[in-house]
């Protein structure tokens, strides 16, 4: 393989071909430390042309490629296998913002751009780039597109797919498809863009994109409210959607158990609501009128909610610092879980009409079968996306508990998801974590169509093999 390594060096420069164990190590383990692989080399291209040359070379030598961005995914989609024969193609050097088109309200950028840097660049020109994730300080746009990432603003602005107008993609044959027109309307046959978004690098390598921008809101108001049950919470969501319409940009749910875990590891993040309610809801309104306008609207809706007995307490953030503190409570739940130890994660979507029965029945089944188990349930309630995570009973060995019960717990949760006609992956993708159960979930026809697409676009199966769909 040394000859192949040398050819990689000829394309990229030897310093951008990592072959030493200590240099490759940061790229070989996924964010959750669940998957650890090996790689022939880690390649760091700077341009789309370099990516295309690398793919052509790999195709000629039947070497498979694992595309990688910030490596913040939860499903092992950017982690190589254990053969040591794959190459990792990390796009972090492809980090240029090529253009901000103010008239078209778009930003053209490369796949290796850090999400937070994109948000800041847009804001500097009085635009909002609305994609917002807990990992935004390290995740990259290419990975966001490859997984169709969601986040906290999906309720108003949609997933990453909804923000994308055009793509630049290197195919499995090393050809470059330039679909970077940035049009809102283009009905000229198949929508190739949508094939690649959410495909996790299995159909092509996204190297650049044209993304939507929005006018920067003039004011934002954030509140925490206490709810006693999910039925009341759904009614509260409906009330805000009816009264605030498009001004509603965030509606996040946190259970009593999830916030108790948060406070255990981050005492400064104690819930300011009275009585430690069963459900704490984080709500955000964004407006392009005055602060007074949105503040009055928020207060009016909350008054209606109190009158209808949908909520029992509310705290409105009085300044930006307090609003950020409310959001930090929500964002730190994942970090608190990491501090607590290994837990079983489920990134699921449930129709809002079935959410109450799903939580009540699944909670009851889980506690009956696994006494003492802790259900860390939180998520983007406005779009039905729950992070329904299971932590072992206090005093038990997390690794031993998970090893003994992981398969059964996943089956319990996913059978309940199927009962409610939901999805086993809302925003984290499939990767290798959910590969085994995907056929049963998608159905034979849908799964076989996916395999047909994979064979057609990547007949050698060199792009991220054994992720999303196996052929």
DAZISUL-V193981 format. One record per residue. N is the residue number from 0. BURIAL is # if it has 9 or more other C-alpha atoms within 8 Angstrom, else .. Layout:
BEGIN
n = [N:N]
burial = [BURIAL:BURIAL]
END
This chain:
BEGIN
n = [0:1:2:3:4:5:6:7:8:9:10:11:12:13:14:15:16:17:18:19:20:21:22:23:24:25:26:27:28:29:30:31:32:33:34:35:36:37:38:39:40:41:42:43:44:45:46:47:48:49:50:51:52:53:54:55:56:57:58:59:60:61:62:63:64:65:66:67:68:69:70:71:72:73:74:75:76:77:78:79:80:81:82:83:84:85:86:87:88:89:90:91:92:93:94:95:96:97:98:99:100:101:102:103:104:105:106:107:108:109:110:111:112:113:114:115:116:117:118:119:120:121:122:123:124:125:126:127:128:129:130:131:132:133:134:135:136:137:138:139:140:141:142:143:144:145:146:147:148:149:150:151:152:153:154:155:156:157:158:159:160:161:162:163:164:165:166:167:168:169:170:171:172:173:174:175:176:177:178:179:180:181:182:183:184:185:186:187:188:189:190:191:192:193:194:195:196:197:198:199:200:201:202:203:204:205:206:207:208:209:210:211:212:213:214:215:216:217:218:219:220:221:222:223:224:225:226:227:228:229:230:231:232:233:234:235:236:237:238:239:240:241:242:243:244:245:246:247:248:249:250:251:252:253:254:255:256:257:258:259:260:261:262:263:264:265:266:267:268:269:270:271:272:273:274:275:276:277:278:279:280:281:282:283:284:285:286:287:288:289:290:291:292:293:294:295:296:297:298:299:300:301:302:303:304:305:306:307:308:309:310:311:312:313:314:315:316:317:318:319:320:321:322:323:324:325:326:327:328:329:330:331:332:333:334:335:336:337:338:339:340:341:342:343:344:345:346:347:348:349:350:351:352:353:354:355:356:357:358:359:360:361:362:363:364:365:366:367:368:369:370:371:372:373:374:375:376:377:378:379:380:381:382:383:384:385:386:387:388:389:390:391:392:393:394:395:396:397:398:399:400:401:402:403:404:405:406:407:408:409:410:411:412:413:414:415:416:417:418:419:420:421:422:423:424:425:426:427:428:429:430:431:432:433:434:435:436:437:438:439:440:441:442:443:444:445:446:447:448:449:450:451:452:453:454:455:456:457:458:459:460:461:462:463:464:465:466:467:468:469:470]
burial = [.:.:.:.:#:#:.:#:#:.:#:#:#:#:.:#:#:#:#:.:.:.:.:#:.:.:#:#:#:#:#:.:.:.:#:#:#:#:#:#:#:#:#:#:#:#:.:#:.:#:#:#:#:#:#:#:.:#:#:.:.:.:#:#:#:#:#:#:#:#:#:#:#:#:#:#:#:#:#:#:#:.:.:#:#:#:#:#:#:#:#:#:#:#:#:.:#:.:.:#:.:.:.:.:#:#:#:#:#:#:#:#:#:#:#:#:#:#:#:.:.:#:#:.:.:.:#:#:#:#:#:#:.:.:.:#:#:#:#:#:#:#:#:#:#:#:#:#:#:#:#:#:#:#:#:#:#:#:#:#:#:.:#:#:#:#:#:#:#:#:#:#:#:#:.:#:.:.:#:#:.:#:.:.:.:.:.:.:.:.:.:.:#:.:#:#:#:#:#:#:#:#:#:#:#:#:#:#:#:#:#:#:#:#:.:#:#:#:#:#:#:#:#:#:#:#:#:#:.:#:.:#:#:#:#:#:#:.:#:#:#:.:.:#:.:.:#:#:#:#:#:#:#:#:#:#:#:#:#:.:#:#:#:.:#:#:.:.:#:#:.:.:#:.:.:.:#:#:#:#:#:#:#:#:#:#:#:.:.:#:#:.:.:#:#:.:#:#:.:.:#:#:.:.:#:#:.:.:.:#:#:#:#:#:#:.:#:.:.:.:.:#:#:.:#:#:#:#:#:#:#:#:#:.:.:#:#:.:.:.:.:#:#:#:.:#:#:#:#:#:#:#:.:#:#:#:.:#:.:.:.:#:#:.:.:#:#:.:.:.:.:.:#:#:#:#:#:#:#:#:#:#:#:#:#:#:#:#:#:#:#:#:#:.:.:.:.:#:.:.:#:#:.:.:.:#:.:.:#:#:.:#:#:#:.:#:#:#:.:#:.:#:#:#:#:#:#:#:#:#:#:#:#:#:#:.:.:#:#:.:#:#:.:.:.:.:#:.:.:#:#:.:.:#:#:.:#:#:.:.:#:#:#:#:#:#:#:#:#:.:.]
END
